[in-house]
Amino acid sequence: MLLWNHYPLIWTLKKAHAMPIHIAQRLIDSACQVILGKEHAVRLALSCLLARGHLLIEDLPGVGKTTLAHLLARLLGLQFQRIQFTSDLLPADILGVSVFDQRDGQFRFHPGPIFAQLVLADEINRATPKAQSALLEAMEERQISAEGQTWPLPSPFFVIATQNPSEQIGTFPLPESQLDRFLMCISLGYPSPEAERALLAGDDRRDLLARLPAELQPGELDTLLAAVRAIHVAPRLLDYLQALLTHSRESADFSSGLSPRAGLALLAASRAWALLAGRDHVLPEDVQAVLPAVAGHRLRTGSSGALSAEQLSRRLLEAVPLP
C-alpha cells in the first residue's frame, strides 16, 4: 500500500525528467541533418551551451565551424550576432562606443554586437591581443565595462569562437587567460566519405539553415538549463573528478594542472552530457567523454615533446583509476 501511494510521485518525476530529454533529442536530430556525420561534435557543442559555457572551435577553414555556430543559434532560437575578427579590429568595435548627442548635449552609449544572446567571434585569433581581451569580462562576468559604466549582457549569453590553426599566416595565439574562458575546445575534422558524398549531392547548407525553424519553443531552453543543474552527481563521482584534477597538478607529465574553474567546467559539462544521453545522473563515462574537450586546451605537457590535446587527455584518464 505504501508503494502504491508513491506511484503518482514517481510517475511525475519520471515525466518531468523525460521532457528535457525529449527536447534535447530533437535538437540533436535537427543539427545532424545539417552537420553531417559529426554527431559526437554536435553533442559536445550542445553540452557546452547547456552547461552555460562558451565554445571554441579550432580547425581548418571550410569544415563547417561557422555553419555549426549559425545552426546552434537557429535551433535554440537565440538572438545572433557575428563579429569578424581582423587585425585592425578595435575593442570599441565589439563592445560599443559613446557618441555625443547634440540634442541634449550628452554622450550616449551605443551597444556593440556583443549585446546578443549568442555571439560568433569568427576567426578570433586573427585579431590582436588587445581586441581579443575585449571578450574577457563579457565571457566571465556576462557584463561589459565602458566609459566608466557597467552594462549587463542579455541572458542567456554564449560566445562561440572559431579559430584557424596557429601555424597559419596572420594568426595571434590566444593567451591562456583567454583560452580558460572557453568551457570547451573542439574540432570538426574532415567528413567521412559517406557524409561528404551526401554533402556534395544535397542542398547548400546555407539554404538548409534558412529553411530551418527554431527547434525550441519559448521557455524550453530555460527548462533544459534547469534540468542540467538538477542532474545528480554522487560523492564517488566527485572523488573521481577530484582525483583527475589532483593528478594533473601533481604529475610531472603536465607543466600546469587544471584550475578550480576547469573542475567546475568539467562537472557542468558532464551533467549536460548525461542529460543528452537520457540519464538523470552522471557516470564516469560522461566525465571521460567530455574531458578531452574541457581539459585539452588547458593542459600543458611537462616534457619536451609536443602532445595533442587528445593525447594529453588520454594520458590523464589512463593515470587515474575509475571509482
BAFIBA-14185 format. One line per field, with one value per atom (N, C-alpha, C): atom name; x, y, z. Coordinates in steps of 0.02 Angstrom, whole numbers, plus 50000, padded with zeros to 5 digits. Atoms other than C-alpha are relative to their C-alpha. Example, Ala and Ser with C-alpha at 12.3 -4.5 7.8 and 13.67 -1.06 7.14 Angstrom:
atome	(N,CA,C,N,CA,C)
xx	(50045,50615,50045,49958,50684,49961)
yy	(49941,49775,50060,49941,49947,50055)
zz	(50000,50390,50000,49997,50357,50037)
//
This chain:
atome	(N,CA,C,N,CA,C,N,CA,C,N,CA,C,N,CA,C,N,CA,C,N,CA,C,N,CA,C,N,CA,C,N,CA,C,N,CA,C,N,CA,C,N,CA,C,N,CA,C,N,CA,C,N,CA,C,N,CA,C,N,CA,C,N,CA,C,N,CA,C,N,CA,C,N,CA,C,N,CA,C,N,CA,C,N,CA,C,N,CA,C,N,CA,C,N,CA,C,N,CA,C,N,CA,C,N,CA,C,N,CA,C,N,CA,C,N,CA,C,N,CA,C,N,CA,C,N,CA,C,N,CA,C,N,CA,C,N,CA,C,N,CA,C,N,CA,C,N,CA,C,N,CA,C,N,CA,C,N,CA,C,N,CA,C,N,CA,C,N,CA,C,N,CA,C,N,CA,C,N,CA,C,N,CA,C,N,CA,C,N,CA,C,N,CA,C,N,CA,C,N,CA,C,N,CA,C,N,CA,C,N,CA,C,N,CA,C,N,CA,C,N,CA,C,N,CA,C,N,CA,C,N,CA,C,N,CA,C,N,CA,C,N,CA,C,N,CA,C,N,CA,C,N,CA,C,N,CA,C,N,CA,C,N,CA,C,N,CA,C,N,CA,C,N,CA,C,N,CA,C,N,CA,C,N,CA,C,N,CA,C,N,CA,C,N,CA,C,N,CA,C,N,CA,C,N,CA,C,N,CA,C,N,CA,C,N,CA,C,N,CA,C,N,CA,C,N,CA,C,N,CA,C,N,CA,C,N,CA,C,N,CA,C,N,CA,C,N,CA,C,N,CA,C,N,CA,C,N,CA,C,N,CA,C,N,CA,C,N,CA,C,N,CA,C,N,CA,C,N,CA,C,N,CA,C,N,CA,C,N,CA,C,N,CA,C,N,CA,C,N,CA,C,N,CA,C,N,CA,C,N,CA,C,N,CA,C,N,CA,C,N,CA,C,N,CA,C,N,CA,C,N,CA,C,N,CA,C,N,CA,C,N,CA,C,N,CA,C,N,CA,C,N,CA,C,N,CA,C,N,CA,C,N,CA,C,N,CA,C,N,CA,C,N,CA,C,N,CA,C,N,CA,C,N,CA,C,N,CA,C,N,CA,C,N,CA,C,N,CA,C,N,CA,C,N,CA,C,N,CA,C,N,CA,C,N,CA,C,N,CA,C,N,CA,C,N,CA,C,N,CA,C,N,CA,C,N,CA,C,N,CA,C,N,CA,C,N,CA,C,N,CA,C,N,CA,C,N,CA,C,N,CA,C,N,CA,C,N,CA,C,N,CA,C,N,CA,C,N,CA,C,N,CA,C,N,CA,C,N,CA,C,N,CA,C,N,CA,C,N,CA,C,N,CA,C,N,CA,C,N,CA,C,N,CA,C,N,CA,C,N,CA,C,N,CA,C,N,CA,C,N,CA,C,N,CA,C,N,CA,C,N,CA,C,N,CA,C,N,CA,C,N,CA,C,N,CA,C,N,CA,C,N,CA,C,N,CA,C,N,CA,C,N,CA,C,N,CA,C,N,CA,C,N,CA,C,N,CA,C,N,CA,C,N,CA,C,N,CA,C,N,CA,C,N,CA,C,N,CA,C,N,CA,C,N,CA,C,N,CA,C,N,CA,C,N,CA,C,N,CA,C,N,CA,C,N,CA,C,N,CA,C,N,CA,C,N,CA,C,N,CA,C,N,CA,C,N,CA,C,N,CA,C,N,CA,C,N,CA,C,N,CA,C,N,CA,C,N,CA,C,N,CA,C,N,CA,C,N,CA,C,N,CA,C,N,CA,C,N,CA,C,N,CA,C,N,CA,C,N,CA,C,N,CA,C,N,CA,C,N,CA,C,N,CA,C,N,CA,C,N,CA,C,N,CA,C,N,CA,C,N,CA,C,N,CA,C,N,CA,C,N,CA,C,N,CA,C,N,CA,C,N,CA,C,N,CA,C,N,CA,C,N,CA,C,N,CA,C,N,CA,C,N,CA,C,N,CA,C,N,CA,C,N,CA,C,N,CA,C,N,CA,C,N,CA,C,N,CA,C,N,CA,C,N,CA,C,N,CA,C,N,CA,C,N,CA,C,N,CA,C,N,CA,C,N,CA,C,N,CA,C,N,CA,C,N,CA,C,N,CA,C,N,CA,C,N,CA,C,N,CA,C,N,CA,C,N,CA,C,N,CA,C,N,CA,C,N,CA,C,N,CA,C,N,CA,C,N,CA,C,N,CA,C,N,CA,C,N,CA,C,N,CA,C,N,CA,C,N,CA,C,N,CA,C,N,CA,C,N,CA,C,N,CA,C,N,CA,C,N,CA,C,N,CA,C,N,CA,C,N,CA,C,N,CA,C,N,CA,C,N,CA,C,N,CA,C,N,CA,C,N,CA,C,N,CA,C,N,CA,C,N,CA,C,N,CA,C,N,CA,C,N,CA,C,N,CA,C,N,CA,C,N,CA,C,N,CA,C,N,CA,C,N,CA,C,N,CA,C,N,CA,C,N,CA,C,N,CA,C,N,CA,C,N,CA,C,N,CA,C)
xx	(50041,50000,50043,49955,50142,50031,49971,50223,49949,50052,50059,49988,50010,50039,50055,49944,50210,50001,49998,50173,49986,50011,50097,50061,49941,50251,50055,49948,50370,49985,50019,50273,50009,49991,50275,50073,49929,50464,50028,49976,50495,49976,50027,50381,50036,49964,50468,50070,49932,50638,49998,50003,50579,49992,50012,50526,50065,49938,50701,50040,49965,50773,49971,50032,50645,50019,49980,50687,50072,49930,50874,50008,49994,50849,49976,50022,50752,50056,49945,50899,50054,49948,51024,49979,50024,50918,49999,50002,50892,50070,49932,51076,50035,49966,51134,49974,50024,51028,50041,49961,51141,50075,49930,51310,50003,50005,51328,50059,49948,51424,50041,49961,51479,49957,50045,51356,50038,49962,51492,50018,49984,51549,49938,50063,51368,49979,50017,51336,50045,49954,51491,49980,50018,51438,49936,50062,51262,50013,49983,51333,50032,49966,51443,49950,50048,51298,49951,50047,51181,50034,49962,51319,50015,49991,51313,50072,49931,51487,50008,49982,51574,50041,49973,51636,50052,49948,51797,50005,49994,51803,50063,49937,51978,50008,49992,52001,50019,49983,52048,49941,50055,51946,49959,50042,51797,49971,50026,51749,49933,50066,51590,49998,49999,51642,49947,50049,51539,49929,50066,51394,49972,50022,51387,49976,50021,51378,49932,50064,51237,49945,50049,51148,49977,50018,51153,49956,50042,51085,49930,50064,50947,49956,50038,50895,49977,50016,50899,49957,50042,50802,50030,49965,50934,50014,49979,50969,50074,49934,51127,50036,49957,51271,50066,49935,51428,50050,49946,51591,50058,49943,51725,50064,49939,51891,50055,49946,52028,50055,49942,52197,49989,50012,52126,49938,50058,51979,50018,49989,51965,49949,50049,51882,49933,50063,51752,49957,50039,51701,49961,50033,51649,49952,50039,51586,49949,50041,51512,50038,49966,51553,49951,50041,51489,50005,50003,51433,49965,50028,51396,49934,50066,51211,49990,50006,51192,49934,50066,51008,49997,50001,51036,50070,49933,51223,50034,49971,51271,50026,49976,51367,49952,50044,51258,50037,49966,51323,49959,50032,51283,50029,49975,51295,50028,49970,51407,49969,50029,51375,50005,49994,51424,49933,50065,51247,49951,50043,51168,50003,50001,51120,50053,49946,51239,50043,49953,51393,50051,49949,51502,50061,49936,51682,50038,49974,51736,50074,49927,51923,50030,49981,51959,50075,49927,52146,50031,49974,52161,50001,49999,52134,50058,49945,52267,49979,50019,52275,49958,50040,52203,49926,50070,52044,49973,50022,52037,49981,50012,52044,49934,50066,51880,49947,50048,51792,50008,49985,51870,49946,50052,51747,49932,50065,51599,49990,50006,51635,49998,49997,51670,49943,50048,51553,49932,50061,51421,49976,50011,51436,50059,49943,51545,50006,49987,51625,50028,49977,51646,49979,50013,51655,49982,50011,51658,49935,50064,51493,50001,50006,51442,49931,50063,51308,49994,50010,51236,49986,50012,51230,49935,50063,51074,50009,50000,51027,49953,49933,51070,50050,49947,51237,50053,49951,51352,50047,49951,51510,50023,49970,51557,50054,49944,51729,50029,49964,51814,50071,49932,51999,50034,49961,52116,50062,49939,52269,50052,49954,52403,50058,49944,52531,49982,50020,52429,50021,49975,52484,49947,50043,52412,49960,50036,52359,50038,49971,52389,49976,50021,52389,49960,50039,52258,50040,49966,52336,49961,50031,52300,49938,50057,52183,49938,50055,52076,49976,50018,52080,49959,50034,52024,49928,50070,51864,49955,50040,51807,49992,50012,51724,50026,49978,51762,50038,49968,51877,49993,50012,51825,50024,49986,51867,49951,50046,51759,50035,49964,51885,49965,50030,51852,49942,50056,51688,50020,49989,51681,49981,50018,51667,49924,50073,51482,49968,50028,51445,50018,49980,51544,49961,50040,51450,49930,50066,51285,50002,49991,51352,50004,49993,51401,49935,50061,51238,49939,50058,51124,49995,50011,51063,50057,49951,51175,49984,50012,51199,49968,50030,51153,49925,50071,50988,49964,50030,50954,49990,50006,50989,49944,50052,50873,49931,50066,50730,49989,50004,50766,49964,50035,50641,50036,49974,50688,49970,50023,50678,49970,50024,50644,49945,50053,50485,50020,49983,50490,49996,49998,50541,50034,49971,50610,50075,49928,50791,50010,49996,50764,49988,50014,50692,50062,49940,50848,50056,49947,50967,49988,50016,50875,50008,49993,50873,50073,49928,51062,50024,49979,51087,49972,50032,50971,50027,49971,51071,50039,49969,51129,50073,49930,51314,50015,49987,51362,50067,49936,51501,50059,49943,51608,50018,49984,51593,50040,49960,51656,50071,49934,51800,50042,49965,51845,50020,49985,51835,50058,49946,51945,50066,49938,52071,50031,49974,52086,50033,49972,52114,50066,49940,52242,50058,49946,52342,50028,49976,52350,50047,49959,52428,50064,49943,52549,50045,49961,52608,50052,49947,52770,49983,50021,52679,49973,50032,52599,50037,49966,52683,49953,50049,52523,49936,50058,52371,49935,50066,52185,49979,50019,52117,49931,50069,51960,49947,50048,51871,49993,50002,51918,49960,50038,51848,49925,50071,51682,49974,50020,51678,49991,50004,51711,49936,50061,51570,49937,50058,51446,49992,50003,51490,49980,50019,51473,49926,50073,51299,49962,50035,51248,50005,49992,51320,49954,50045,51222,49928,50068,51061,49989,50006,51092,49999,50000,51121,49936,50064,50950,50001,49995,51004,49992,50009,50968,50058,49942,51139,50063,49937,51321,50038,49958,51429,50073,49931,51620,50009,49995,51594,49983,50017,51515,50060,49940,51670,50052,49950,51782,49982,50021,51678,50014,49993,51692,50069,49936,51865,50047,49955,51965,49981,50022,51859,50006,49997,51860,50072,49932,52040,50055,49947,52135,50034,49971,52160,50028,49974,52205,50063,49943,52336,50062,49936,52519,50046,49956,52645,50062,49939,52792,50063,49943,52905,50014,49981,52993,49959,50038,52888,49931,50066,52730,49947,50055,52571,49936,50064,52398,49955,50048,52251,49971,50027,52182,50049,49949,52346,50009,49993,52362,49941,50059,52184,50001,49997,52209,50051,49949,52367,49972,50030,52269,49949,50051,52125,50031,49968,52242,50035,49963,52334,49955,50045,52180,49950,50046,52084,49927,50072,51896,49978,50023,51800,49964)
yy	(49940,50000,50063,49942,50118,50013,49992,50085,50028,49976,50112,50075,49929,50281,50043,49963,50331,49999,50005,50283,50066,49936,50453,50047,49957,50544,49976,50028,50425,50014,49988,50444,50073,49929,50634,50017,49986,50637,49974,50028,50522,50041,49959,50626,50066,49936,50787,49992,50011,50712,49982,50020,50640,50059,49943,50810,50033,49971,50891,49952,50049,50729,50000,49998,50735,50063,49937,50917,49995,50006,50878,49956,50045,50735,50034,49962,50849,50045,49957,50969,49960,50040,50832,49976,50025,50758,50055,49944,50928,50022,49977,50977,49951,50051,50813,49998,49994,50850,50051,49948,50999,49984,50019,50948,49924,50071,50776,49961,50045,50634,50025,49971,50737,50002,50000,50685,50011,49992,50675,50074,49929,50853,50042,49965,50913,49992,50013,50831,50040,49961,50913,50074,49929,51084,50015,49990,51066,49993,50008,51003,50063,49940,51157,50056,49946,51278,49985,50017,51182,50003,49991,51190,50074,49927,51381,50021,49985,51383,50030,49973,51462,49948,50053,51359,50028,49983,51370,49942,50051,51277,50015,49991,51257,49948,50047,51181,50038,49971,51211,50038,49965,51334,49952,50036,51260,49934,50064,51114,50008,49991,51191,50034,49968,51291,50054,49945,51445,49974,50029,51340,49971,50028,51250,50055,49945,51416,50028,49976,51479,49950,50053,51313,49999,50002,51316,50060,49941,51494,49991,50010,51446,49950,50052,51288,50023,49978,51369,50063,49940,51521,50060,49946,51643,50058,49940,51821,49992,50018,51805,50061,49949,51922,49967,50025,51884,50057,49951,51978,49968,50025,51951,50031,49975,51966,50009,49984,52051,50036,49970,52126,50073,49929,52304,50009,49995,52264,50034,49965,52377,49977,50019,52340,50035,49964,52475,49970,50033,52379,49941,50057,52237,50023,49981,52323,50055,49942,52483,50064,49936,52667,50054,49943,52828,50054,49949,52960,50061,49938,53142,50015,49983,53184,50075,49927,53368,50023,49978,53370,50013,49989,53350,50015,49982,53388,49949,50054,53218,49944,50059,53065,49942,50058,52913,49938,50062,52736,49961,50040,52637,49929,50068,52450,49969,50035,52345,49931,50066,52172,49949,50046,52090,49993,50001,52130,49955,50050,51971,49937,50061,51804,49950,50043,51707,50041,49960,51795,49953,50038,51715,50045,49966,51777,49960,50039,51717,50015,49995,51684,50046,49958,51755,50011,49992,51726,50039,49953,51843,50071,49934,51992,50005,49989,52069,49983,50013,52027,50055,49945,52200,49990,50012,52159,49937,50062,51982,50012,49989,52048,50034,49968,52142,49949,50052,51975,49973,50033,51930,50013,49985,52021,49974,50023,51979,49926,50072,51793,49976,50022,51782,50029,49966,51911,50010,49988,51921,50073,49927,52110,50032,49964,52242,50067,49935,52399,50046,49951,52552,50069,49930,52739,50008,49994,52712,49971,50031,52616,49926,50072,52434,49985,50019,52359,49924,50073,52183,49977,50029,52070,49959,50039,51975,49932,50066,51813,49955,50027,51682,50034,49970,51737,49947,50049,51623,50030,49983,51652,49936,50054,51532,50032,49972,51572,49946,50044,51494,50025,49979,51495,49951,50041,51431,49974,50025,51326,50054,49945,51435,50005,49996,51390,50037,49965,51479,50073,49931,51652,50048,49946,51804,49984,50017,51725,50022,49982,51783,49948,50052,51640,50029,49978,51655,49988,50011,51682,49952,50050,51557,50028,49970,51678,50001,50000,51690,49928,50069,51502,49972,50027,51467,50023,49977,51567,49954,50046,51435,49935,50063,51287,49942,50055,51176,50027,49988,51174,49936,50059,51054,50013,49995,51019,49955,50038,50951,49948,50046,50873,49990,50015,50810,49951,50048,50717,49932,50067,50532,50000,50002,50480,50000,50003,50440,50068,49935,50606,50052,49952,50703,49990,50013,50617,50029,49971,50665,50076,49927,50842,50026,49979,50854,49993,50014,50782,50037,49969,50878,50074,49928,51056,50039,49955,51202,50008,49996,51212,50067,49936,51397,50000,50005,51358,49958,50041,51222,50041,49958,51344,50051,49950,51474,49971,50033,51348,49968,50036,51275,50042,49961,51331,49993,50006,51363,49937,50064,51194,50009,49990,51264,50052,49952,51349,50045,49956,51496,49962,50033,51431,49932,50067,51264,50001,49995,51323,50007,49994,51375,49933,50066,51202,49955,50041,51120,50022,49974,51233,49980,50020,51196,49925,50072,51009,49979,50017,51007,50010,49987,51085,49949,50048,50954,49929,50067,50804,49981,50022,50702,49981,50018,50685,49966,50038,50550,50021,49983,50579,49964,50038,50442,50029,49968,50529,50064,49940,50690,49980,50025,50587,49989,50014,50532,50065,49936,50709,50035,49969,50774,49964,50037,50635,50021,49976,50692,50068,49933,50872,49996,50005,50823,49971,50031,50711,50050,49952,50849,50051,49950,50965,49971,50029,50843,49958,50043,50737,50040,49969,50777,50000,50001,50740,50067,49937,50912,50058,49942,51080,50044,49963,51159,49958,50042,51072,50038,49971,51103,50042,49953,51250,49981,50011,51251,50018,49983,51338,49942,50057,51191,49942,50052,51072,50012,49983,51164,49991,50009,51164,49926,50071,50977,49970,50024,50945,50021,49975,51054,49966,50033,50977,49927,50070,50801,49994,50000,50843,50008,49989,50909,49939,50060,50756,49944,50051,50642,50013,49983,50736,49980,50017,50715,49924,50073,50530,49970,50025,50517,49976,50022,50496,50059,49948,50590,50000,50002,50554,49994,49999,50569,49935,50059,50416,50020,49986,50409,50005,49997,50380,50070,49932,50553,50047,49959,50633,49985,50019,50535,50026,49978,50586,50074,49928,50773,50025,49975,50783,50025,49973,50800,50070,49935,50948,50053,49952,51029,50013,49994,50995,50006,50002,50978,50066,49934,51165,50033,49973,51193,49965,50039,51058,50017,49990,51084,49943,50056,50943,50024,49983,50941,49976,50026,50852,50045,49959,50924,49983,50020,50827,50032,49969,50911,49946,50048,50812,50037,49970,50846,50000,49997,50888,49931,50067,50714,49955,50041,50632,50018,49978,50737,49977,50022,50697,49925,50072,50512,49980,50014,50514,50012,49985,50593,49946,50050,50469,49932,50064,50320,49998,49999,50377,49998,49997,50394,49941,50057,50232,50020,49988,50225,49985,50014,50232,49933)
zz	(50000,50000,50000,49997,50040,49931,50067,49871,49951,50046,49781,50008,49989,49864,49970,50027,49798,49923,50073,49616,49965,50035,49568,50003,49994,49635,49955,50043,49546,49927,50069,49384,49981,50014,49398,49991,50006,49424,49934,50064,49276,49941,50055,49165,49994,50000,49217,49972,50026,49176,49926,50071,49009,49954,50044,48942,49976,50025,48937,49956,50042,48866,49929,50065,48726,49962,50032,48691,49974,50019,48687,49939,50058,48565,49937,50058,48448,49974,50019,48448,49963,50031,48407,49931,50064,48268,49947,50049,48184,49981,50015,48199,49954,50041,48121,49929,50069,47967,49960,50033,47930,50004,49990,48004,49995,50015,47926,50029,49977,48008,50058,49944,48160,50063,49942,48296,50065,49938,48429,50011,49994,48394,50014,49988,48390,50073,49930,48559,50047,49959,48631,49999,50006,48565,50040,49963,48636,50076,49929,48802,50027,49978,48811,50013,49991,48787,50057,49946,48904,50068,49938,49035,50013,49994,49014,49988,50016,48940,49931,50065,48792,49962,50043,48645,49952,50048,48544,49950,50052,48378,49960,50034,48309,49945,50055,48137,49937,50064,47957,49971,50032,47853,49957,50046,47764,50024,49976,47877,50037,49971,47947,50068,49934,48101,50005,49999,48059,49992,50010,47998,50065,49936,48166,50047,49956,48259,49979,50025,48147,50016,49989,48167,50073,49929,48358,50018,49986,48364,49972,50033,48244,50039,49966,48336,50069,49933,48508,50002,50003,48448,50034,49966,48510,49953,50037,48455,49982,50024,48350,49970,50031,48305,49982,50022,48208,49998,50002,48232,49962,50038,48101,50028,49969,48191,49947,50047,48088,50039,49967,48127,50020,49984,48131,50044,49957,48245,50066,49936,48399,50052,49948,48568,49993,50008,48532,49945,50052,48376,50027,49969,48492,50054,49941,48649,49986,50013,48579,50013,49996,48583,50022,49980,48661,49947,50052,48536,50030,49974,48578,49965,50026,48557,50008,49998,48509,50027,49978,48556,50075,49928,48742,50029,49979,48748,50044,49960,48821,49954,50035,48768,50013,49994,48735,49976,50017,48734,49949,50052,48576,50006,49989,48614,49936,50055,48503,49989,50016,48430,50056,49943,48596,50036,49966,48656,49961,50031,48587,50043,49960,48662,49978,50025,48551,49952,50039,48481,49968,50036,48348,49990,50011,48360,49947,50056,48189,49989,50008,48166,50053,49944,48338,50004,49994,48325,49942,50049,48176,50025,49970,48290,50049,49954,48401,50071,49930,48587,50032,49973,48625,49985,50018,48529,50033,49967,48599,50073,49928,48777,50014,49989,48750,50020,49983,48773,50071,49936,48941,50052,49950,49055,49979,50024,48945,50010,49996,48946,50073,49930,49133,50042,49957,49211,49967,50039,49073,50008,49999,49077,49966,50028,48997,50035,49970,49066,49946,50050,48956,50023,49983,48984,50074,49929,49172,50025,49980,49175,49983,50011,49177,49972,50031,49065,50001,50002,49087,49929,50065,48936,50001,50000,48879,50034,49969,48965,49961,49991,48914,49953,50041,48842,49986,50021,48743,49948,50052,48642,49967,50039,48504,49957,50038,48433,49955,50045,48284,49992,50014,48254,49954,50046,48121,50036,49968,48165,50007,49984,48244,49951,50048,48110,49936,50060,47977,50003,50004,47918,50027,49977,48007,50062,49939,48171,50062,49936,48350,50051,49953,48478,50058,49942,48614,50064,49936,48786,50044,49957,48924,50036,49966,49013,49955,50047,48856,49987,50012,48823,50058,49941,49001,50005,49999,48972,49961,50040,48848,50038,49965,48932,49959,50044,48781,49940,50065,48631,49960,50040,48493,49928,50071,48311,49963,50040,48171,49956,50043,48053,49934,50065,47878,50008,49995,47849,49973,50028,47813,49927,50072,47629,49990,50008,47653,50014,49983,47738,49948,50051,47608,49936,50059,47467,50008,49988,47546,50000,50001,47568,49929,50070,47385,49961,50038,47323,50028,49968,47443,49988,50006,47462,50033,49969,47505,50074,49928,47694,50019,49984,47695,49985,50016,47609,50053,49947,47738,50064,49940,47879,49994,50010,47804,50008,49995,47799,50068,49936,47971,50052,49947,48105,50067,49932,48285,50032,49972,48372,50069,49932,48546,50002,49987,48600,50058,49944,48722,50067,49935,48893,50000,50001,48834,50013,49985,48840,50075,49927,49021,50034,49973,49053,49995,50009,48981,50047,49957,49077,50073,49931,49240,50008,49996,49201,50007,49995,49180,50072,49931,49351,50049,49955,49427,49992,50009,49361,50063,49937,49512,49989,49999,49549,50067,49939,49675,50031,49967,49804,49969,50029,49725,49932,50064,49557,50012,49983,49638,50021,49983,49710,49937,50064,49533,49966,50032,49466,50036,49962,49607,49990,50013,49576,49933,50065,49395,50008,49990,49449,50038,49959,49581,49961,50039,49463,49949,50050,49331,50032,49967,49462,50029,49966,49542,49954,50044,49395,49962,50040,49306,49926,50070,49143,49977,50018,49149,50034,49972,49172,50040,49961,49237,50003,49991,49308,49987,50011,49294,50060,49948,49392,50029,49975,49502,49948,50052,49358,49951,50045,49247,50032,49966,49379,49997,50005,49383,49929,50070,49193,49984,50013,49189,50031,49967,49312,49962,50037,49218,49933,50065,49050,50008,49988,49123,50013,49987,49186,49934,50063,49015,49954,50041,48927,50025,49972,49046,49979,50021,49004,49927,50071,48817,49990,50004,48850,50029,49974,48932,50071,49930,49113,50047,49949,49273,50049,49956,49350,49956,50036,49298,50013,49996,49262,49985,50020,49248,49925,50073,49062,49973,50021,49049,50010,49988,49127,49947,50050,49008,49931,50067,48857,49989,50009,48889,50019,49975,48969,49945,50051,48806,49977,50023,48753,50054,49944,48926,50021,49971,48979,49948,50050,48816,49987,50015,48786,50063,49938,48969,50024,49978,48994,49959,50033,48951,50021,49985,48939,50037,49964,49058,49966,50037,48933,49940,50058,48782,49939,50059,48658,50000,50006,48594,49992,50003,48625,49985,50017,48557,50062,49945,48670,50013,49992,48639,50036,49968,48690,50073,49930,48848,50042,49964,48898,50011,49993,48866,50054,49949,48973,50069,49935,49116,50019,49986,49102,50017,49988,49097,50068,49937,49253,50062,49943,49364,49994,50005,49402,50010,49993,49390,50072,49932,49555,50003)
//
